[in-house]
Structures are given as C-alpha cells and as structure tokens.
C-alpha cells in the first residue's frame, strides 16, 4: 500500500483535514496500527511541507487525532 499516494489524494480534496481523517479511520478499520500510520505521516509531513505550510499543518492536525491530542469526538482509535 502506498500511503503517500493516499495522503496526497486526501490533501487535494476540498476539505483535506476531514478527508485525511476519514482515510485514517478507514485504514485503522482495515487493521493498520496507529504506530505504523504515525510513522508514515511523520515521513509524509516532510514531503507535504515542501509543497506548502498549509499541507504540513493539515498533516499535523490529523497526527494529533491519532495520538489523542484533540477533542474526544475527533480522536481516532
């Protein structure tokens, strides 16, 4: 599975944070571990930052959802 391609697809949506969050929820439902997703997102963050600060911020936002640094209703378990 090429996570970077999936992440770019989400970032190119009209509401990238929601799209990326839903993608992560779907990946978790498929059994992908949080730690693996965080590792992929951390690497992707570097790439996204090269395109724009907004892209990097969007990635950081969803990383917060995975680690629980957010409101309880936004947390991805």
N, C-alpha and C positions, 0 to 999 in steps of 0.2 A: 504494500500500500504506500503510495507516495503522498505523505502528509502535506508537503509543501504545495503540491498542486491543489489539494483540497482547501488548504488555508487561503491560497490566493483566490480561489473561486469565491469563498466567503467574503474576503476583503473587497472584492469587486461588486458585491451586492449593494443595494441602496441603503440598507441598514446593516453594515458589516459586523457590528458587535452582536446583534441578535442572530445573524446568520452563522457566525463563528461559534457562538454559544450553543445554538441548536446542533451544529455539526459535532461539537464535543459531547453533547448529551447523547447523540446517536452513536458515536464511537464508543462511549462508555457502555451503552446498552449492548454493543457488539462484543464487549468483554475486554476492551483495551484499558489497561491500567492507567490510573491518574499519573503515576510517575513517568510512564512512557510518553504520555501526552505532554506533560510539562517539559520533558527533555526536548521533544520535537518543537514545542512552542518557543522554548528558550533559543534554540538554534534559528528558528524562523524569525524571531524577533530581530535578529541582526540583519537579516535579509530585508525584512519589511521596513526597517529604519532607513535603509538605503533609498527606498522609494519616497517615503515621507514620514514626518514626525507623527502625523495622524494615524498612519498604519501601525506604527510602533505602539502608540497609545492604545489602539484598539486591541492589539495582541496582549498588552499588559493588562487591560481590563479583563479579558477572558481568563488570563492566567490567575487573576485574583478570584474569579469564580471557582476555579478548580481547587485552590488552596483554602478557600473559605474566608478570604479577606473581603467580605461583601455582606449585604443584607441576606438573611437566611433564605428568602424566597429566590434569590439569584444563584445560590450555591449549586454547584454541580457535584453530585455524589458519585 
